[in-house]
Amino acid sequence: MSFVACPNCGEESPIIDAKLNCYRCGLRASVIQQSKPQGCDLCGKVAELRPYGPKGEWVCFECGMKDEAACKRGFERRHGS
């Protein structure tokens, strides 16, 4: 089991099934786990990536903004319009 500081009160709280469960203040929150750094499928830059490339590629912000319409379509394809 891993622990993380509660963003609400600072109490070290357990992460159970990707949820922070603070026993002190009662906060329940999803926890995003950090993943191993990866390179953009278009330029190779190691950065935070999103799956919004023209063909569903994982792209960095800069590559996503080169064709904003394609990025928007990728977002809508993934999340609905």
Steps between C-alpha positions, in 0.01 A plus 500: 500500500629847419428829671477861384444830680136608489478825299222617734656454846852362443438170682692200357217295353483157334435447132253215455388400147640829355300704754642717777308433822571762768385380841564843657285729281299239307624601154457232232681574174631320194878476478677517166805276506814632335613291205841446345596792269432427134578673173252673271399270213549785252817683613653269764513770771465359853206691647150471639303336220138472393346252252372775269725462196347488150481119510476460878874539560625612841620856443661783697326837530706660225422224246134503601481874433661474153162381371241615754207363296654149498572528873139601566376204293732268696364637828139459387570149369638406841254686726192558284387840377 
